[in-house]
Amino acid sequence: MCADTPEYKDTLNLPKTGFPMRAGLPKREPGWLERWERIGIYDRLRETAEGRPPFILHDGPPYANGNLHIGHALNKVLKDFIVRSQQMLGRDARYVPGWDCHGLPIEWKIEQRYREKGRNKDEVDVVDFRQECRRFAEGWVDIQRKEFQRLGVTGNWPEPYLTMDFHAERVIAEEFQTFLMNGTLYQGSKPVMWSPVEKTALAEAEVEYHDHKSHTIWVPFRIVSGGDAPMPAGEDDDYAGADQALLASDLQGAKVVIWTTTPWTIPSNKAVAYNPEISYGLYEVTGRPEECWARIGDRYLLADSLAEEVLGKARLQDGMWRRLRGVTAQELSTMTLAHPFRGLDGAEGFWDYDVPMIDGDHVTDEAGTGFVHTAPSHGQEDYDCFVARNWLDRMTHNVGEAGEFLSHVPVFAGLEIITAKGKEGKANTAVIDKLVEAGGLLARGRMTHSYPHSWRSKAPVIYRNTPQWFAAIDRPVGDGQDTHGTTIRERALTSIDELVTWTPRTGRNRLYSMIEARPDWVLSRQRAWGVPLTCFTRKGALPTDPDFLLRDPAVNARINEAFETEGADAWYKPGAKARFLGADYDPEEWEQVFDILDVWFDSGSTHAFVLRDRADGAPDGIADLYLEGTDQHRGWFHSSMLQACGTKGRAPYRGVLTHGFTLDEKGNKMSKSLGNTIVPEEVVKQYGADILRLWVAQTDYTADQRIGPEILKGVADSYRRLRNTMRYLLGAVAYYDPAERVVPAEMPELERYILHRLAELDHAVRKGYAEYDFQGVFQQLFNFCTVELSAFYFDIRKDALYCDGDTARRRAARTVMDILFHRLTTWLAPVLVFTMEEVWLERFPGEDSSVHLQDIPETPADWLDEPLAAKWAQVRRARRVVTAALEVQRSEKVIGASLEAAPVVHVRDSEMLAALREVAFEDVCITSDIMLTGDPLPTEAFRMPEIEGVGVVFEKAEGQKCQRCWKILPDVGQHAHPATCKRCSAALG
């Protein structure tokens, strides 16, 4: 565009910047991190933000036991986007990072170390053991802190919260004591999900579901009595009016068939359930193949809709069985069955008890037999049926903590259900073999289905009856905070619907359905590293006795004071029981509970010791936002909701944002075995943290995201294009003096149009950041930079910026460039924290300078000009036709540059034509001249189908080429400075 001759080259106002096109982020980013720490940028923001409305994003604590994975990076970068954008929107956006430090994974690591050295954990002093766990967690906190900071995440890193801090342990104990005192805590013996590998109870949040291949068995239970109720008239015409003795005899000796995928629970069977709404029939075997456990004459009770399938599993084909009659619910209700192991040799009568038939709504005829084997010690619905009948004295205790049959169980004692390595033990096959031996099997098979596994060990879990401590979620909370409900469940459901905003909305449905259907919360774990259940039980008392639990505020206070100064280790020190009970209670009359709290109770309590207690917490103890992955609907979102509803009567958050999981480029789950994992540290080493942050900004985090080498290359390309825009902008505003500033009313239309677009973008950016739509914000800004600035405004104004003298047009353009600089750097700073700092310091160097100390500038409302925007939409449409026509000439080598052209533009619409005549259209099209006409479009005119009524006839520009600006004009050479046009000669003075 501009001359390269020696006499004029140095007269041009060319861009001046030292901003490199090659970013070198991996090497340079650590320097900015050191600089931010040196100038104390986070603390300075707190000082300057004093008095502003606070915005509190409460950090969900990651677990302190390993290096970061890509999901951690996504999570923390999203949080950083929010904290930084809210700060720059005028809030006091505090961010206190935290860590979850207690629990089984850390304890397990220490135990592994012991095993490797041949040591026995049980022989180690519990306080010493806990101290080793503490040191392990401290080491990983330091490692993860550095990894998070390397991603450019801002926050109060010197003073994070840790669930193992003494004050935190004190508050966790206090929060537990609130449940103790308000009547929701109770001890119960009921089936809970139990990990035989980790030897502890698990909460719903600690369980995930994976495909598992299970044994399936069909087991007949012989009817030993009952079934003699009269047949209702019309029930079965073949039997109407038949002799009642005959009716009783056709059921005596018949068998009720159950189906189960857990053969190991058969030794603990205590009932068989049916549903009165299901149609049942009595089926007789009339023939059989050689290999079949059924015998001719055997009679089976089955759901009619499932009978054919079940008998087929027993290898009985059509014609080998017949339906004798229907069986009523009244008949079923009177039946008593024999356990399939009744009379088993070597069992010493262990299973010689009667098995009742019970009705249950949970029984369906969608699969199985229509009858459900009921072992109340090993299933929630089974347990509920026994609770409803007050039959808890019939519960069994046949399975130990390692998932093994206990010594009192005949035949199967010592056999494991799940081994210590998480594999299937011998219990299932042993039970099946013994059923075959006892004639108690009709059919067997295998099936793959979704089955619960421990979130940490990845091993299958079992339901096991064991004494545990629970928080009752349907018991009235005796605390008088009944604004949102009287029970924990009521309060939680009310909070979900009335007090919390969900992003995306589907999060509401997920948590609501989980809490609506969940059982009581299992609070206790049989481990050592954590906060103990700080309570005492009266020796000899039953859990149902009113004085079973010690509820004394003075005792609680002594415990809490000790925890504040010594941590939870105080509970385990010699003499702790007497110390805490004090002089008012005899230690011999009370038992000290040594179970530890579920770690989800720890993290669920963070609202109290972080939001409520810290000076940089939330004024009302309620966070503006919790942000985690979708798995936390059963984890932290869930436990925090239950915990806070039990202690403060409502949810501890006003908003919840969830993101999906991170997959590889093909949409597969990342796995070390597949070699498709993306490690944040490696991405940062290769590209820099800003590229990883930009990947986060470009993804729809509400769904699962993909990442991989090709995707990262695309992100890096987008970054380069954006960096090029910022580099040009820096060059354009070099040495800009505020004295040059031009008010909008005195600007050319093009500059006022750009201001209009800035006003629109300002609204979109603020709205997008407020709604956490980072993908939308970045897409709009990226398109604006690459399409509207680089390919439109910058391209048009290069000529005025480089070649004009001190003209109003050039001053207006520089004014707009300065405005663009401040808007773009602050709009993009929450995302590209390092790059925007580099851009800012290139223009405003200084020890105390930082873009992150700035707010997003307020945008005057009068910049919006819809009529002007409509006019320029017409101008840009016409420009597209002209530039496309010139590209044809360039590709055909007719011209080398657009300044060689002076096209004739035919415009059918008079309004568009008038608009083009008002805006120096030749400058807009970057041609030396242009002719606008309303004459009809000639046949040879270039047109674009999508833009009707505009045609371009190519003409070459007439005149000579100005050696300074390269425009071809008739007046070149007629002015004081040789070979220049009038404008350039004037600029030269």
Disulfide bonds with the S-S distance in Angstrom:
none
